[in-house]
Amino acid sequence: MSDSKAEFCLDLYVSLEGNDQWSGLLAEPDKGKQDGPKRSLKGAAQEIAMRKKAGRLSGPVRVRVRGGRYFLSTTLSFGPEHSWPTVYESYPGEEAIFDGGSKIENWKISKLNGLKVWEADVASLLDAKGRFRQLFVNGKRAAPARSPKKGFYWMEDVKGLDPKKPRGGKEWGAQDFGQDSFVSSLGDFDKSWKNLEDLEVVVMHYWLNARLGVKSFDPVSRTVQLKGKSIFPLLDSSSGKFAKYFVENLVEALSEPGEWALDTGKGKLYYVPRRGEKIESSETFVSHLQQLLKIEGDPDKGNYAEHLSFRKLSFEHADCGVPVNSKQSECNLAGNLVLEGARYISFDSCRFEHLGCYAMQLKDGCSQNRIVGCEMKDLGAGGIIANGSDAEGSLARRTGKNRFTDNSISAGGRVFSSACGIITMHSGGNQISHNLIHDFFYSGISVGWVWGYAESVSKENRIEKNHIYDLGKGVLSDMGGIYTLGVQPGTRIAGNLIHDIEKANYGGWAIYPDEGSSHIVIENNVCYNVSSSPFHQHYGRENLVVNNIFAFGAECICALTAGCLRNTGYTHCGTNFRRSISFYRNIFLGNAVPIYSGGYKVPDKDFDSDLNLIWDVSGKELVANNSPCWNEWKKSGYDSNSIVADPKFKDPKNGDFTLGDDSPASKIGFSPIDISDIGPRPEEKRVMD
């Protein structure tokens, strides 16, 4: 839909100077203030619904929202009654911001912990709107005061757990259940802490962070009783230790510029100002409303909310809600903007910033929706999460055929560390392309939600031309720049640029087909500088890996953990398949690490590799899996026609993998990979591919 006025049968306006009793036909109040713009988006939507019901609409409608900050006390809600081709957009040259927070304006200078701090009485705000968990000062997220300042404490003991027992297998037993208490090491907890029940223990383990409130502390036994139970055992992945953690929102730990703490008992908010910040000129917000906008239809009755477009609008200061018991990818979080039973909805060139959860959530029954060209940053969780009914669920509640392209998604996981940039769970036929995703603590893009070989609706997804980097940061384990689960025929991972991924204990991979990932084509990707390997497949079948550049994994270049024969506890993969995985016409570049590593079943010919170009910049002899030399590897039937030679990249150590004119890559049939159009495109180049 273009901006041409001729294409709209009606223009409505919304302004902070408006009134929902007015017609909305004027961009500003008339001289007598008898008519003018609407005051709220709700008022404009109700006007359209009324005209629709009365048969007074003959074509698309445009709603232009004047610039300013629209504070929301309740969620903006749209339903089937509002379904009409309508564009809601900022007025040209202005920015409309929808804000779920409250402004703090009653600061005073005070002293705390020997420091000059800002103090605000927020007792009445807490009574009216409840506890808040985020503070933003002058457009920056403030950091909750924590102890220790850097690094972690380590639990001394957890009743019923043995940290030396490996996770998995029959011996795991009761360790599969979480705990609600632990014994702290001497000096880590203090009985004199004033706001004990405001504290949150944040546990970083496995691929999760558990965020658990503190119920009590016994200084004699040093037992910390938590308000909830962790999902996973309070252990530290594979290190053989009890879990590591830090304590957040501790008033006594308030010491560094940019930190804040809340004492709900006293009704006091404290903040240590950054250099140059002054009370009289600073803008300070806390978040309250968790759900800023909801578009909801009834897919079971075929009564959808549809044909609504939101353009160049901004959404800020949504809350993260009460602490949750983290699940993989923070999949149990609600979104700050939510679609359910919605189709033909678009968010185009919108801004989502300073949020507490996933910016956008597509729930059951969502299809043919577009989130394109948006900026999402400073996120409590991730950018986009989509999920519908599974293969055994209602067809009406399937979610898929959505388009998430050309978005910039960054600075995520600021509250819930294991969130992804984009995750589609039970959802197929999606286009996830040309996104820029960086500065997260877990995976960039996650697709699929079936562990093993059972029927999955997650198929025919296209994950293409995304630029993904700066993930993990040594905080969590078991992540991928692009991560998949389950059988996904028709899914294609192509033309992506993925680099700089750092694990905690294990698993910092660029492309990671996890449990049961099958029938996926992985081609024309450039992956490098990761703390494990550029490519890792846990187990799956018949995946094709062709014409990729995999370089500089700290442990190896390609890894396969369990082949395709892991069946215990899962739907059996059957026997009608040829290979777990096949590597053809790739360039593998290592630096004194094995080219292949992991649980390869060499005698079983569980995978195939040939016509690859392989080189090690260290000059050391190539190593593959457990073979003592490269020639023995080839005699086993692998890489028979592969070439060992310098690929002649321009500057691979600095990420330039342009092939020189004298590169031997053409001898294996390798096609040069064009990364010039990776990431978000200018608006005029966003084709409907």
Secondary structure, 3 states (H helix, E strand, C coil): CCCCHHHCCEEEEECCCCCCCCCCCCCCCCCCCCCCCECCHHHHHHHHHHHHHCCCCCCCEEEEECCEEEECCCCEEECHHHCCCEEEEECCCCCEEEECEEECCCCEEEEECCEEEEEEECHHHHHHHCCCCCEEECCEECEECEECCCCCEECCECCCCCCCCCCCCHHHHHHHCCCCEEECCCCCCCCCCCCHHHCEEEEEECCEEEEEEEEEEECCCCEEEECCCCCCCCECCCCCCECEEEEECCHHHCCCCCEEEEECCCCEEEECCCCCCCHHHCCEEEECCCCCEEEECEHHHCECEEEEEEECCEEECCCCCCCCCCCHHHCCCCEEEEEECEEEEEEECCEEEEECCEEEEECCCCECCEEECCEEEEECCCCEEECCCCCCCCHHHCEECCEEECCEEECCCCCCCCCCCEEECCEECCEEECCEEEEECCCCEEECCCCCCCCCCCCCCEEECCEEEEECCCCCCCEEEEEECCECCCCEEECCEEEEECCCCCCEEEEEECCCEECCEEECCEEEEECCCCEEECCEECEEEECCEEEEECCCCEEECCCCCCCCCCCCCCCCCCCCEEEECCEEEECCCCCEEECCCHHHCCEEEECCEEEECCCCCCCECCECCHHHHHHCCCCCCCEECCCCEEEHHHCEEEECCCCHHHHHCCCCCCCCCCCCCCHHHCCCC
